[in-house]
């Protein structure tokens, strides 16, 4: 085949960024052992990927979905710990509702009962004058001098 150019592929994928992302993803797949859909012709993997795009040999939507799912850090449908996390969260929420008398939505869980405060309120400290602290030091300085 004649040399493939980006202009040949832009007709298939108009966004250059998406073209590069999909071609690089497909080139990595080929490097990983996935069979090529066009003849190799002594070409490197990125060129093969671009040739596959130019000849409509790959499904853009499948590559896009695989690319997006490969870049995601959190995949909720594949996380088996979600159910345990949800159960733990419900336990914490119900404990908080029982302690505070309020639900997570903000409404009262049950009629609020007056509870004793957990800690005694702090007493205000009496103000200390600066002169009272400085006076003993000043007296000691006068005796030395």
N, C-alpha and C positions, 0 to 999 in steps of 0.2 A: 504494500500500500504506500501511497505517497506520504510524505511527512505530514503529520497531523499538526494543526495549529490551534491556538486558542479561539480564533475566529470561527473555526469549524464547530467548536463546542459551544460557543456563545449562542449559536442558533438553537441549541437544545436547552441550555440553562442560561438565561439572560443575565443573571446576577454573577459577576465574576468571583465574588467572595464565596458564594455557594458552590460555584464550579470548582474552585480550588479545594474547598472543604471536602466535597464529594470525591474528587479525583484523588486527593491524598488518602482519604479513607479507603477507597477501592485499591489503591497501590499498596497500602498496608495489609489489606486482606490478601492480595496476591502474594506479598512477601510471607504471609503467615501460612501459605499452602493452599489457599482457595484456587481452584483451576481458572485459567484465563478463558474468556469467551471469544477471543480473537487469536489469530496465530501470533506467536511470539516474534518472529522475524528478527531475532537478535536485538530486540528493543528492551529498554529498562522498564521497570514496573510503572513508574509515573506515565510514561509514554503509552504503555498498554492500557492503563486506566483511561487516559484521554481518548485513545482510539475506541475503546468500548463505549464511552459517552458519545462520541461523534457518530458511531454506527447504531445507536439506540439499543445496545445489548444489555444494559442494566436498567432496573426500575429505580427512578429517582426517588419516589416516595419511600420505598423500602430502605434505600441507602440513607435517606434523610432521617427516618425513624431510628435506624440502627445507630447513626451518628449521634443523634440527640440522646438516646438512651445510654450510649457509651460515655457521654460527657456528664450525665447526671450523677450527683453524689449520693442522692437519696432516692431509692426506688421503693415506694410504699407497697406495691403489690408483691414484692419479693422479700419483705422484711418480716420474719416470723416473730420477732420480739414485740411487734406492735400490739398484739393482743395482751401480752403481759404488761406492757407499758400502760395501756388503757385501763386495765384492771387496777394497777397500782395508782393511777391518777384518780380513778373513781373512789378508791379507798381514802386517799388523801383529801379529796373534796368532801366526802361525807364526814370525815373526822373534823375538818375545818367548819363545816356547817353545824355539826353538833357542838363544837366549842364556842363558836361566835353567834350561833343562832341565825346566821344568814346563809343563803345559798350563793352559788357562784354568780347567778344572774342578778343578785342584789336584793331579792325579796326575802322576807323572813321565812325561815324553815319551819318555825313553830312560834307560838307566842314567846316573846322575849322575857326571860326571868331575870330579875336583878341578881347579879353575881357579885361576890366580893372581888375587889381588884386583886390582881395577881401580886402586885407589889405595893407597898405603902408609898404614898406620894412623898416626894422629896421635900424637905424643909428648906426654906430659903436661908442661905448663910448670912450671918450678920456682916455688914460692911466693916472692913478694917481700914483705918486711916493710914496713909503712907507715913505720916509724921510719927505715928506711934511706933512703927517698925524702925524708922531711921533714927529715932531719938537715942536708943542705947548705943548705937554705933557712933553717933556724934559725941556722946558723953565720953566714950572710950578714947576718941581722937583728941578731945580737949585735955584729958588727963595725961596723955603721952606728950603733948606739945607744950 
